[in-house]
Amino acid sequence: MSGIFGAYSAAGKTVLEDIYLGLYALQHRGQESAGIAWHDADKISSVRGFGLLHNAVSQKNLSKISANCAIGHVRCVPLEFSRLHNVLPVCANYAKGPVAVAHDGLVTNLDELRHQLVMRGAIFQSDTNSEAVLHIMAQKSYMQPIDAFADALRRIEGSYSFAAILNDSLVAARDPYGFRPLCIGECNGVYYVSSESCGLDIVGARLIRDVEPGEIVVIGKHGIKSLRVHPERPSTAKHCSFEYVYTARPDSIIDGVSVYKARKEMGRRLAAASPCCGADLVTGMPDSGTAAAIGYAQEAKIPFEMAIVRNRYVGRTFIQPTQKVRERGVKIKLNPIEHIFEGKKVIIVDDSIVRGTTAERITEMMRSCGSSEVHLRIASPPVVCPCRYGIDTRGASTLAAVRMTLEELCKKTGADSLKYLSEEELCAAIGLPQERLCTECFCRKIS
């Protein structure tokens, strides 16, 4: 789970501070590392570090550097891979010039590719997906950089959205299924690519369009050029449904769909399918459960209260690296307003249950506030399969809906009832045809 942002100015305007701002807007997509790379004369320069953006990269130092083409990356990466050489973007100078690559997603045939490349003499410096692309390009030095890049994309499988610098051009690419989001924007002659449209908003850019599945977009001194990764094969979209459930910010628009409207509709449909008679109030888990809670309350005609306060200086507990930190993170991050819950029958709406840590802790909090009943309503289906395409849910054995039946999970959380949104209703709420959405993580039914 990562965020990528890129910018290019044909007029030579410096764009590094725009990259910094864009990554700030995408910070929710990754909090363990950040990096920025830029075209500097005939080479690529970069700065990378660990932690939140302001800890990893110095905005003050960036403001002193002039560059008209740059890319940036924020990343959530498993703890065992938290080493500086794994922080993106990956940069290199090869036979055809300087190149930098940042990637969101997961290459599923990476081990096979690495083995083939190593047998041909490649020496890997990192564990990243992006480095394999550079090695494939390097072995195609007789090609022009964009052709070598396209050839590399044809060889990789899985999910990807790429932002790259090839010589002095900005390049954006999306896998043939469009698993990971990527969009294009413009402001005063500066062009941007961003994982989400909220990254464009912060720099004042207008959303032009999404990068299409299987498309490569080249932005340079000769304008914008569009290529196809697999020109002989029509794209079949499979957009990640979890983006609409949890990953994306609610103020983003992804593939023409407002994330906020989709989440609110999830809540409305959840209320229609799983009502809770006699409830006194509805509240949502901030922030990704809030819109669904509003939709639930409106449909059920039950008062909505912003009764759980989030500490804005704490990150997302789901993407913390260890279970111990996740458990502590719930207590630090969320605090209920006690008097609102005293003696009340409460409905808590959350976006999803992955490992069950947050659901169990928040139910305990509600009980300690004096709630007479606590009912959990989840605005997505049970997460029952690890994602093969980049959302970090670890192994199947860690998933609450795999370890327990619905009845056991309800008992484990301490709730009086627990209900999920169905897969069909989720797709209907998003508003895209079910065949255009990837719901693999929800695909096995819970009994």
C-alpha positions in Angstrom: 0.0 0.0 0.0 1.7 3.1 -1.3 1.2 6.6 -2.6 2.9 8.0 -5.6 3.0 11.6 -6.9 4.8 13.2 -9.9 5.1 16.6 -11.5 6.5 18.0 -14.7 6.8 21.6 -15.9 7.6 22.3 -19.6 8.3 25.9 -18.7 11.0 25.0 -16.2 9.1 25.8 -13.0 10.5 24.1 -10.0 8.1 21.3 -8.8 9.8 19.8 -5.7 7.6 21.6 -3.1 4.6 20.5 -5.1 5.8 16.9 -4.8 6.2 17.4 -1.1 2.6 18.7 -0.8 1.2 16.0 -2.9 2.8 13.3 -0.8 1.4 15.0 2.3 -2.1 14.5 0.9 -1.2 10.9 0.3 0.3 10.2 3.7 -2.6 7.9 4.6 -1.4 5.4 2.0 1.9 4.8 3.8 3.6 6.1 7.0 6.9 4.1 7.2 9.0 5.7 4.6 9.1 8.5 2.0 11.3 9.5 -0.9 11.6 12.1 -3.7 13.7 11.9 -6.8 14.2 14.6 -9.5 15.9 15.1 -12.8 19.1 17.1 -12.2 21.0 18.1 -15.4 22.1 14.7 -16.7 21.5 12.7 -13.6 18.9 11.7 -11.0 19.1 13.1 -7.5 17.0 11.8 -4.6 16.3 12.1 -0.9 14.8 9.3 1.2 14.1 8.5 4.8 11.9 6.7 7.3 8.8 7.7 9.1 6.2 10.3 8.1 7.1 12.7 5.3 8.2 15.6 7.5 10.6 13.3 9.3 11.9 11.6 6.2 12.3 14.6 3.9 13.3 18.2 4.7 10.9 20.6 3.0 13.4 23.4 3.8 16.1 21.7 1.8 13.8 20.9 -1.1 12.9 24.6 -1.4 16.5 25.4 -2.3 16.6 23.0 -5.2 15.3 23.8 -8.7 13.9 20.9 -10.7 11.1 20.7 -13.3 10.5 17.0 -13.3 10.2 14.9 -10.1 8.4 12.0 -8.5 7.7 11.0 -4.9 6.6 8.0 -2.9 5.2 7.2 0.5 5.1 3.6 1.6 3.7 1.1 4.1 6.1 -1.8 4.1 6.4 -4.8 6.4 8.8 -4.2 9.3 11.3 -6.8 8.1 11.9 -4.9 4.9 12.4 -1.5 6.6 15.9 -0.7 5.2 17.0 2.4 3.5 17.8 0.7 0.2 14.1 -0.4 0.0 12.8 3.1 0.2 11.5 4.3 -3.1 12.0 5.9 -5.6 14.7 3.6 -7.0 17.2 5.6 -9.1 19.9 4.7 -11.6 21.9 5.9 -14.6 22.0 3.3 -17.4 23.2 3.3 -21.0 20.3 5.4 -22.2 20.3 8.0 -19.4 19.0 8.6 -15.9 15.9 6.8 -14.7 13.8 6.8 -11.4 10.9 4.6 -10.6 8.2 4.5 -7.8 5.6 1.8 -7.6 2.3 1.1 -5.9 1.1 -2.5 -6.0 2.7 -5.9 -6.0 4.5 -7.8 -8.8 3.3 -11.4 -8.3 6.0 -12.9 -10.5 8.9 -11.0 -8.9 10.8 -14.1 -7.7 10.8 -15.6 -11.2 11.9 -12.3 -12.8 14.7 -11.8 -10.2 16.0 -15.3 -10.8 16.1 -14.7 -14.6 17.8 -11.4 -14.2 20.4 -12.6 -11.7 21.3 -15.5 -14.0 21.9 -12.9 -16.7 24.3 -10.9 -14.4 22.0 -8.4 -12.6 23.0 -7.5 -9.1 20.1 -6.4 -6.9 20.6 -3.8 -4.2 17.0 -3.9 -2.8 14.0 -6.1 -2.3 11.7 -3.8 -4.2 9.4 -4.5 -7.2 10.7 -1.3 -8.8 14.3 -2.4 -9.1 13.4 -5.4 -11.3 12.0 -2.9 -13.9 15.3 -1.0 -13.9 17.3 -4.2 -14.6 14.9 -5.3 -17.4 15.4 -1.8 -19.0 19.2 -2.0 -18.6 19.2 -5.3 -20.5 17.3 -3.6 -23.3 19.8 -0.8 -23.8 19.4 -1.0 -27.6 15.8 0.3 -27.1 14.7 3.8 -26.4 14.0 4.3 -22.7 10.2 4.4 -23.1 10.2 1.3 -25.3 12.4 -0.5 -22.7 10.1 0.6 -19.9 7.0 -0.7 -21.8 8.8 -4.0 -22.5 9.5 -4.3 -18.8 5.8 -3.7 -17.9 4.8 -6.5 -20.4 7.0 -8.9 -18.5 5.6 -8.2 -15.0 2.4 -9.6 -13.6 0.2 -8.5 -10.7 -0.8 -4.9 -9.8 1.0 -1.7 -10.4 0.8 2.0 -10.8 4.1 3.5 -11.7 5.5 7.1 -11.7 8.9 7.3 -13.4 11.4 9.8 -14.7 12.9 8.7 -18.0 15.6 11.2 -18.9 13.7 14.5 -18.5 10.1 13.2 -19.0 7.5 12.2 -16.4 5.9 8.8 -17.1 2.8 7.3 -15.5 1.7 3.7 -16.0 -1.1 1.5 -14.8 -1.5 -2.3 -15.0 -3.9 -3.8 -17.6 -6.6 -4.4 -14.9 -6.3 -1.0 -13.2 -6.0 -2.6 -9.7 -4.2 0.4 -8.2 -5.5 4.0 -8.8 -3.6 6.7 -10.7 -4.8 10.0 -12.1 -3.6 13.0 -14.1 -4.0 16.7 -13.3 -2.9 20.1 -14.5 -2.4 23.6 -13.0 -0.9 26.6 -14.8 1.0 24.4 -17.3 2.4 22.0 -14.7 1.2 18.4 -15.1 0.8 16.0 -12.2 0.2 12.3 -11.6 -1.2 11.1 -8.3 -2.4 7.9 -6.7 -5.6 9.9 -5.7 -7.2 13.1 -6.7 -6.8 14.5 -3.2 -3.1 14.9 -4.1 -4.1 17.1 -7.0 -6.4 19.2 -4.8 -3.6 20.3 -2.5 -1.5 21.8 -5.3 -4.6 23.4 -6.9 -4.6 21.2 -9.9 -7.8 20.1 -11.8 -8.4 16.5 -12.3 -8.1 15.7 -16.1 -8.7 12.0 -16.0 -7.6 8.7 -14.6 -4.8 6.8 -16.3 -6.5 4.0 -18.1 -5.8 0.3 -17.3 -2.9 -0.8 -19.4 -1.9 2.8 -20.4 1.5 4.5 -20.3 1.3 8.3 -20.3 4.5 10.2 -21.2 4.6 13.9 -20.2 7.5 15.9 -21.6 8.7 18.9 -23.6 6.7 17.6 -26.6 3.4 17.4 -24.7 1.4 14.4 -23.5 1.7 11.0 -25.3 -0.4 7.9 -24.6 0.8 4.4 -25.2 -0.6 0.9 -24.5 1.3 -1.7 -22.5 -0.6 -4.5 -24.3 -1.9 -2.9 -27.5 -3.2 -6.3 -28.9 -5.2 -7.0 -25.8 -8.2 -5.0 -24.7 -8.1 -4.0 -21.0 -10.5 -5.6 -18.5 -10.8 -3.4 -15.5 -10.6 -4.9 -12.0 -10.4 -1.9 -9.7 -9.6 -2.6 -6.1 -12.8 -2.4 -4.1 -10.8 -2.0 -0.9 -9.8 1.5 -2.1 -13.4 2.6 -1.8 -13.9 0.8 1.5 -10.8 1.9 3.4 -7.6 2.8 1.6 -8.5 6.1 -0.2 -9.3 9.4 1.4 -13.0 10.2 1.3 -12.4 13.4 -0.7 -10.9 11.5 -3.6 -12.5 10.6 -6.9 -11.2 7.2 -8.2 -12.2 6.1 -11.7 -15.1 8.5 -11.8 -16.5 7.5 -8.4 -16.6 9.7 -5.3 -15.2 7.7 -2.4 -17.3 9.7 0.0 -20.6 9.0 -1.9 -19.7 5.3 -2.2 -19.0 4.9 1.5 -22.2 6.7 2.4 -24.1 4.4 0.1 -22.5 1.4 1.7 -23.9 2.6 5.1 -27.3 3.2 3.6 -27.5 -0.3 2.1 -26.1 -1.8 5.3 -28.9 -0.2 7.3 -31.5 -1.6 4.9 -30.1 -5.1 5.0 -29.1 -5.2 8.7 -31.3 -2.9 10.8 -31.1 -2.7 14.6 -34.5 -1.8 16.1 -34.6 0.4 19.1 -31.1 1.8 18.8 -30.5 5.2 20.4 -27.7 6.4 18.2 -25.3 5.6 15.4 -21.6 6.5 15.5 -18.8 5.8 13.1 -15.2 4.7 13.5 -13.2 7.7 12.4 -12.3 8.3 9.8 -13.0 5.7 7.2 -16.2 4.5 8.9 -17.7 8.0 9.3 -19.3 8.4 5.9 -20.9 4.9 6.1 -22.2 5.7 9.6 -23.9 8.9 8.2 -25.5 6.8 5.5 -26.6 4.2 8.0 -28.2 6.8 10.3 -30.0 8.6 7.5 -31.5 5.3 6.2 -32.4 4.0 9.6 -33.6 7.4 10.8 -31.5 7.1 14.0 -29.6 10.1 15.3 -25.9 10.2 14.3 -23.3 11.4 16.8 -19.6 12.1 16.3 -19.1 10.4 19.5 -15.6 8.8 19.0 -12.8 11.3 18.8 -9.7 10.6 16.9 -6.2 11.8 17.9 -5.1 13.5 14.6 -1.5 12.9 15.4 -1.7 9.2 15.3 -1.6 7.2 12.1 -3.7 4.3 10.9 -3.6 1.3 13.2 -4.3 -1.2 10.4 -1.0 -0.4 8.7 1.2 -0.3 11.8 3.9 -3.0 11.5 3.4 -5.2 14.6 0.4 -6.4 16.6 1.6 -4.9 19.9 1.9 -1.4 18.3 -1.6 -1.9 16.7 -3.1 -2.7 20.1 -1.5 0.3 21.7 -2.4 2.4 18.7 -6.1 1.8 19.1 -6.0 3.1 22.7 -3.9 6.1 21.7 -5.9 6.9 18.6 -9.5 6.7 19.6 -11.3 8.1 22.6 -15.1 7.9 23.1 -17.1 10.8 24.6 -18.4 9.0 27.6 -21.6 10.8 28.5 -23.0 10.3 25.0 -23.0 6.5 25.4 -24.2 6.1 29.0 -27.3 3.9 29.1 -27.6 3.9 25.3 -28.1 1.2 22.8 -25.4 2.0 20.3 -24.7 1.1 16.7 -21.0 1.4 15.7 -20.3 1.4 12.0 -16.8 0.6 10.8 -15.4 0.2 7.3 -14.0 -3.3 7.7 -12.7 -5.9 10.2 -9.3 -7.2 9.2 -7.6 -8.6 12.3 -10.3 -7.6 14.7 -8.0 -5.6 17.0 -9.9 -2.3 16.7 -13.4 -3.8 16.9 -12.6 -5.6 20.1 -11.0 -2.6 21.8 -13.7 -0.1 20.8 -16.5 -2.4 22.1 -14.6 -2.6 25.4 -14.5 1.2 25.4 -18.3 1.4 24.7 -19.0 -1.0 27.6 -16.8 1.1 29.9 -18.8 4.2 29.0 -22.0 2.6 30.2 -23.6 1.5 26.9 -26.5 -0.9 27.5 -25.9 -2.6 24.1 -23.2 -2.4 21.4 -24.0 -3.5 17.9 -21.3 -3.6 15.2 -22.2 -3.0 11.6 -19.4 -3.4 9.0 -19.7 -1.6 5.7 -17.9 -4.3 3.7 -18.0 -8.1 3.5 -15.7 -10.2 5.7 -12.0 -10.0 4.7 -11.2 -13.7 4.2 -8.3 -13.8 1.8 -4.9 -12.1 1.9 -4.6 -9.7 -1.0 -2.2 -10.8 -3.8 -2.1 -7.4 -5.3 -0.6 -5.1 -2.7 -2.9 -4.4 0.3 -0.9 -5.6 3.3 -3.2 -8.0 5.3 -0.3 -10.5 6.1 -1.3 -14.2 6.1 -4.8 -15.7 6.1 -4.3 -17.0 9.7 -4.2 -13.4 11.0 -7.6 -12.5 9.5 -10.4 -12.5 12.0 -13.0 -13.8 9.6 -10.8 -16.8 8.8 -10.0 -17.7 12.3 -13.6 -17.5 13.6 -17.2 -17.9 12.4 -19.5 -14.9 12.5 -20.9 -16.0 15.9 -17.4 -16.6 17.3 -16.2 -13.2 16.0 -19.2 -11.4 17.5 -18.4 -13.1 20.9 -14.7 -12.2 20.6 -15.4 -8.6 20.0 -17.9 -8.5 22.9 -20.7 -7.0 20.7 -24.4 -7.8 21.1 -24.6 -8.3 17.3 -22.3 -8.2 14.3 -23.5 -7.8 10.7 -21.6 -7.3 7.4 -22.5 -5.8 4.0 -22.7 -8.3 1.3 -20.4 -8.4 -1.7 -23.3 -7.7 -4.1 -24.4 -4.6 -2.0 -20.8 -3.4 -1.8 -20.4 -3.4 -5.6 -23.8 -1.7 -6.0 -22.8 1.0 -3.5 -19.6 1.7 -5.4 -21.6 2.0 -8.5 -19.2 0.2 -10.9 -20.2 -3.1 -12.5 -19.3 -6.1 -10.3 -17.1 -7.5 -13.1 -15.0 -4.3 -13.1 -14.2 -4.6 -9.4 -11.7 -6.9 -7.7 -13.3 -8.4 -4.6 -11.0 -11.3 -4.1 -10.3 -10.5 -0.5 -14.0 -10.8 0.2 -14.7 -13.8 -2.1 -15.1 -16.7 0.4 -18.3 -16.5 2.4 -18.2 -16.6 6.2 -20.6 -19.1 7.9 
